[in-house]
Each structure stands twice: as C-alpha cells, then as structure tokens.
C-alpha cells in the first residue's frame, strides 16, 4: 500500500548536495533547467515553455510537499528534483498488501549530467525513506530509451521488477521497466502477482 509522506521541512545532506523543500525563490533556477528541451522529455513531460508554467508547477510542488529540490552545496543553486510519489496500480499489485511503499522519480539539469549527482541524491533519499520513514519498498521506473536513468537505478540497488507500458504526460505510451527495491533491514519475501510481466528474481 502507499504510505503517507510529506517532507515537512526536513532536509537531506550529501557530500555535494542539500535536498530540501522547494521555495518561491527557486523559480529562476527551476525554469532554467526545466525549460531545456530534452530534460523533461526523458521523464515523460514536455519542457516548460515559459516562467508562468514553471511558477504553476513550483506552487504545486510546495503545496503537495513531496518533491525535494536538489541544491548544490557550493552555491545553493537548484539543479533538479526528486519526488516521492504514490506508486501506481496499488489495487492490482497484491504483493504489496500490508506493506508500506512509495515510488521515486527524478529530474536533473542537463548541464550537470554525467557527474554522478543523481545517484548521490537518489541513494540518500532511499536511505531516508527506509530509515526515517520505515518504508518496506520503493519502486522506480524508466523508459527503454532512457539508459541514463536505468544506470542511476542500478547504482542505487534497484532490481528489475516487471515490464510495463508507461502512459506519459506527452500523451504517448512508452515501453519500459518498473524497478523494485526492498528495505534491506527487513526480511521481506512478497508473493508476486501478474507473472506475465514479472522479471524479478529472488
């Protein structure tokens, strides 16, 4: 089942990053990376056309309180985000009945690709969710064409869970893989449903 979650003012620190709630002052940084063609498209949404669009989404981030801003510690610049979202198909995935989980999704400024920043941030959020929120599992997906996201998830310990067709915000359907990570501090052995799409091996 989907666990309740909100950031509630909390922060996560890594060697190079500070992860914190979004604030109104982040608009310019947010628009700077979200308006670059190819950034949002890798995550299934169209890059922002104007600041008004970014401002609307930023307000949603602040109200929903489940998306971390990724800030460089050296200068405070916001270069991306990690959202702690509800995982989909909750009613159909009976293996997670009685277990607490969420799904993470992330975006990084194109100017900072290839520096290992997203694995650093994602691994920190995963640790936070398992230790501070006591989650049992986390899911995370990628489109088949997004090999960068696949590598990030592999570095964070995710394992291929099931093949799936994702409905994107672009109005398209993209084949991909939904990954799964079980809390290593718990002895969890879910009985998996939907064997026709299952690719998870014990």
PEDAGI-V30524 format. One record per residue. N is the residue number from 1. PSI is psi in whole degrees, 0 to 359 (NA if undefined). OMEGA is omega in whole degrees, -180 to 180 (none if undefined). BURIAL is + if it has 24 or more other C-alpha atoms within 12 Angstrom, else -. Layout:
N:PSI:OMEGA:BURIAL  N:PSI:OMEGA:BURIAL
This chain:
1:157:178:+  2:126:177:+  3:151:172:+  4:143:179:-  5:139:166:+  6:150:-179:+  7:318:174:+  8:43:174:-  9:0:-176:-  10:155:180:-  11:157:176:+  12:133:-178:+  13:136:173:+  14:186:-180:+  15:318:-174:-  16:352:-171:+  17:154:167:+  18:123:178:+  19:124:-174:+  20:170:175:+  21:151:175:+  22:150:179:+  23:162:-179:+  24:326:-178:-  25:350:-177:-  26:1:-172:+  27:312:-176:+  28:317:178:-  29:318:-180:+  30:311:179:+  31:324:-177:+  32:315:-178:+  33:329:-177:+  34:344:-179:+  35:358:-179:+  36:125:-180:+  37:134:179:-  38:344:179:-  39:299:179:+  40:325:-178:+  41:330:177:+  42:337:-179:+  43:4:175:+  44:14:175:+  45:154:-177:+  46:140:177:-  47:151:-175:+  48:138:-178:+  49:334:-176:-  50:170:-179:-  51:330:179:-  52:320:177:-  53:315:178:-  54:320:-179:+  55:321:179:+  56:316:-180:-  57:322:176:+  58:318:178:+  59:320:178:-  60:318:177:-  61:315:-177:+  62:320:-178:+  63:319:-177:-  64:330:174:-  65:43:177:+  66:14:180:+  67:121:177:+  68:137:168:+  69:135:177:+  70:113:-176:+  71:135:173:+  72:128:-179:+  73:332:-176:-  74:331:-177:-  75:358:178:-  76:3:-177:-  77:135:176:+  78:124:-175:+  79:7:180:+  80:191:-178:+  81:156:169:+  82:121:179:+  83:141:176:+  84:91:-170:+  85:167:170:+  86:138:175:+  87:151:-177:+  88:171:176:+  89:35:-175:-  90:319:-176:-  91:331:-176:-  92:333:-176:-  93:80:-173:+  94:344:178:-  95:341:-178:+  96:8:175:+  97:130:180:-  98:0:177:-  99:151:-178:+  100:126:-179:+  101:169:174:+  102:174:175:+  103:141:175:+  104:148:175:+  105:151:-172:+  106:157:177:+  107:140:179:+  108:139:175:+  109:135:-178:+  110:332:-179:+  111:346:-176:-  112:12:177:-  113:150:173:-  114:11:-179:-  115:4:-180:-  116:14:-177:-  117:322:-178:+  118:317:173:+  119:322:179:+  120:315:-179:+  121:314:-176:+  122:319:179:+  123:324:178:+  124:320:178:+  125:319:178:+  126:313:178:+  127:317:179:+  128:315:-177:+  129:325:180:+  130:322:-176:+  131:315:-177:-  132:323:-178:-  133:350:177:+  134:37:178:+  135:152:176:+  136:328:-177:+  137:159:176:+  138:137:173:+  139:158:178:+  140:136:-176:+  141:165:174:+  142:151:174:+  143:150:-178:+  144:326:-177:-  145:346:-174:-  146:77:-178:-  147:335:178:-  148:315:179:+  149:322:177:+  150:316:-179:+  151:321:178:+  152:313:-177:+  153:324:176:+  154:318:-180:+  155:334:-180:-  156:0:176:+  157:2:178:+  158:149:177:+  159:143:179:+  160:130:-173:+  161:304:176:+  162:150:174:+  163:142:-174:+  164:152:171:+  165:117:-177:-  166:135:171:+  167:121:-176:-  168:166:176:-  169:356:176:-  170:359:-179:-  171:17:-180:-  172:168:173:-  173:125:-177:-  174:128:174:+  175:144:-180:-  176:198:-178:+  177:134:172:+  178:123:-179:+  179:160:-177:+  180:141:174:+  181:120:177:+  182:146:180:+  183:116:-175:+  184:346:180:-  185:356:-178:-  186:149:180:-  187:82:-173:-  188:132:179:-  189:76:-179:-  190:148:175:+  191:112:-169:-  192:143:176:-  193:174:175:-  194:64:-180:-  195:342:-178:-  196:338:178:-  197:1:-173:-  198:134:175:-  199:16:-179:-  200:133:177:+  201:136:177:-  202:NA:none:-
